Amino acid sequence: MKFEIKKLDSNSAARAGIIETDHGVIETPIFMPVGTVGTVKAVHFGELETDIHAQIILGNTYHLYLRPGLEILQQAGGLHSFNSWQKPILTDSGGYQVFSLSHRRKMTEEGATFQSHIDGSRHLFTPERVMDIQRTIGADFIMAFDECTPYPCDYKYAKKSMELTHRWLKRCIDRFDETDPHYGYEQTLMPIVQGSVYPDLRKLSAEFIAEQQRPANAIGGLSVGEPAEMMYEMTELVCAILPHDKPRYLMGVGTPANILESIALGIDMFDCVMPTRNARNGQIFTSEGIINIRNAKWKADFSPIDPNSDCPTIQRHTKAYLRHLFHAEEILGAQIASIQNLSFYLWLVKEARKHILEGDFATWKKDMVERVSRRL
C-alpha cells in the first residue's frame, strides 16, 4: 500500500491524497460503503461501480466468519472472488460487533467469547484468530482486534479497555507479521486508536499507535453517542499525533456534516451504515438537504430526487415516484433510495477533494455543512 498527499488545504488540516493498493487506486478523502456480509444492502455491484462510483467497500469479520464461513471463502479464493468485487476491500475486525453484543459475550485477556446471533453457538475471537480470519477473507485493509468502549464510559474502564486494546494490538502485529497473504496480493494491517472521550487517554493511545509504524491508522470508539463537538475534539487531538504521511480512517462516521468537519481535521477515510440504513427507512440525503420521502409534500413533486446528481438511476426518477414506491412497499424504493444516498456521499467527498485541490475548501465547506444539514 502506498499513500501520497497531493494537496494540503491552507486553512484547515484537510488533505487530498492517493492510496495505491493491489486492487486499485483510491482517491482521498473517501467514503466506503458498508457491505457487512459481502453485499451492500439493496445495491448491486454494477450500480456501485457505474452509478455510485465506489472505490472501496467494507466487509465484516464477525459476520463473514459466521456466514458463509471461512471454508467457503477460502474455496472461493477470498471475498473478492466470492462476491465479484475487484476493487479494494476493508474488513472490520469484529470488535464493534463484540461491543454491540455485550449481552452475548465475555471479555478476557485471551480474547472475546461470544454467542452467535444466528444459532447461539459459542466462539472465541483472539487477536491471533482475528488476523487468521482476515487473512482468509482476503481484504486489502484489515483491522486490529480492539475493544470499542460505550458512551458514556467511566475513566477507569476506558483506561483499562485502552490498555487491553494495546496489548491485543501487539499480538495482532506479531501474528500478521509472521503470516503471509493467502491470495497473492498485499494486505495492510491498521491499528485502532481508543481512549473514549478522555484527552489524556486519546493522546496516549495515538502515541502508542504511531509508535507501531504501520502503513495506515484508524480512530475507533467515536460516533457511539457522544456529542458531535466532543467527537471533533478527540479527532483533532488524535490527528495531530498520528503520522502525517499515512492514511487516517475515522471509523463509523457519520452524517454528511460529520464527514465534512472531519475532513477539515485531517481524516482521509470514512464508513457508516447511515446512508443505506436510513435510505431503507425513507430518509434521503441530497445536495440540497435531507428529505423524508414518506411525507405528503412530495406526493406530487415531479422534480428530480437530487437536481445535482450525475447518477443515471437518480436522474431518471422523481421524488413523487420514489414516495409512491415507499408507500406501496416496493423493494425498488429501498434500492433507489440507497443508490441516491451512497452516490450523494461519494459525490460529497469527491467535491471536498476537488475544493482541497482548488484551494477553497474552507469556504466551500462552511456553506456545504449548512446545506446538507437542513431538513427540506
Helices and strands as residue ranges (DSSP letters): E 2-8, E 15-21, E 24-28, E 30-32, H 45-50, E 57-60, H 61-66, H 70-76, H 79-83, E 89-92, H 95-100, G 102-104, E 105-107, E 112-115, E 122-125, H 127-137, E 141-143, H 155-177, E 188-190, E 192-193, H 199-211, E 217-219, H 228-239, E 248-250, H 256-264, E 269-271, H 274-280, E 283-286, E 289-292, G 296-298, H 312-315, H 319-327, H 331-358, H 361-373
